[in-house]
């Protein structure tokens, strides 16, 4: 993973936004003005714009009605309204720009008790910035006709961006919303920033005092899965493990990879899709359950992962046990097939990436061979050919077909004529089933 090099902050210019977004922002501004509302670019968008980073989602805060403004903007521009969220939030999808525009009604949030979902009411821009997680996410710029107005920075976000620090706005932040523990580590690792030392103390204190037990496992795991999609997820998980934040989600959840295991994993990851990165992380966690697929499955279930991720972790634990065998000595393709057949394809693919990371080129090669070639090998002759020979249907059909597939995999037979010859030789004279 190559972190963005430290660079001076960029001027806030509309021209730095993805081009397809500009008509949407212009329409939002026009519609807001007609109704006497104001709209601002906020949060991660301002942060990333100042850092000169690519915009994934564009956050717009509306002092007025965010959902209504999203609808009006969609009608005016033909953009697709994607979703409407809990309170005053709506998302527009710009296919052209390949980004989402998130509208939120400027709001004030109060937490009735630690870890609770906040009670939300409409508020001012100042309220909307004060409810946020970190100073570098509490910046706003007004969207004006043809450009941006001046930066609104009530919490010293610009200075922290310059100093490359992740800092909370107040000391209750992690108690109010413990998911910010994950977000602080994610953001600092992603940007190459430091978690400001007072903020780090607050994280340690929140973990020690059991803040993560005040939120549901689902909420914590949602953040963890987002982290697993990041290019340098390994470093993030290692840090969270060191802070005790993984064990606070589940006592068995750990990131035991050593830095030298993680490094190649990170180096490989930029080419992967977010989902492939997540699968690789889940497989890496499950690798600690080598030979105990039930243990990995139980952990995945306690984390409320979806069925495909549960399967992936279970089979990754099985693969962790098979890996040493795959990584040494001579092996016929049919043997590779038998070892891997029936295991989850995503787990095998994730393990192919881990096997390289663990310097097992042979295992990597064999896993890749299985994924790209061996699993697709099928005889041309089917059971009806055996039927035509007058063989009674029964278990012998399965055995004959597996023997034929093994012969194909190992290159013993190639053409359909070879297949026929092989079957005749395999079946004893008179077509009796062979054992
Ligand atoms: N936010 C917050 N507390 C949270 C989640 C979000 O204060 N627990 C605020 C932050 O101001 C954040 C904004 O909501 O910038 C948008 O949230 P999100 O899209 O999750 O974060 P981004 O900062 O945009 O980060 P990313 O680049 O990962 O999308």
Boltz pocket constraint, residues with backbone or C-beta under 6 A from the ligand:
constraints:
  - pocket:
      binder: B
      contacts: [[A, 42], [A, 43], [A, 44], [A, 45], [A, 56], [A, 57], [A, 59], [A, 131], [A, 132], [A, 133], [A, 134], [A, 137], [A, 138], [A, 177], [A, 179], [A, 180], [A, 183]]
      max_distance: 6.0
